[in-house]
Amino acid sequence: MEMPREGDYIAIQSYKHNGTLHRNWRDTMVVKTEQNIIIGVNDRTLITEEDGRKWISREPAIVYFHRKLWFNVIAMLRPNGVAYYANLASPFVLDREALKYIDYDLDIKVFSDGEKRLLDADEYAMNKKRWHYGEEIDSILRSASFELLDWIDQKKGPFAQKFAQIWYERYNQLRPDLDRSFFKGRENEKRRILGS
């Protein structure tokens, strides 16, 4: 399958190791593609959970996927700064239906103040036994978690200081019907309050 172009919309599907669909994001605009990388933006996107529950994302988010890395990253644009949610997951595959990956339960959340927190270790332990992840998967994920922590500490890739701003501004350029920017919106709000 050929890579999507900038401005194209794709679906994202997260699966579990046993092949069941875990979560689906309906519309993600692609803002950058390279041979092994897709960067996209979700902005009030419809999300469907495995149990059929549907909800709309609250804030814009930049998503980073790599064909060779065992993690993906979501940079969430919040009023108090950018927070990150990194999934330990298989590298992505792309077909006509969606960008797809296997979610391996463990997540690292990075708060806007820089605090890091490992999430869902109990879910990982349970699913490792239930679905027989095996030592190879366990070893790959352990290495990926160290690499991910290094990226966080070194502010590499999606953790770079201007990453979210650059790609959210690109999203706004590709969507000319939007006359707002998350990063400029606060300044515009102050001007309206103070001067209008």
ABEGO torsion letter per residue (X at the ends): XBBBBBGBBBBBBBBBAAGBBABBBABBBBABBBAABBBBBBBGBBBBBAAGBBBBBABBBBBBBBAABABBBBBBBBAAEBBBBBBBBBBBBBBAABBBBBBAGBBBBBBAAGBBBBBGAAAAAAAAAAAGAEAAAAAAAAAAAAAAAAAAAAGBEAABAAAAAAAAAAAAAABAABABBAAAAAAAAAAAAAAX
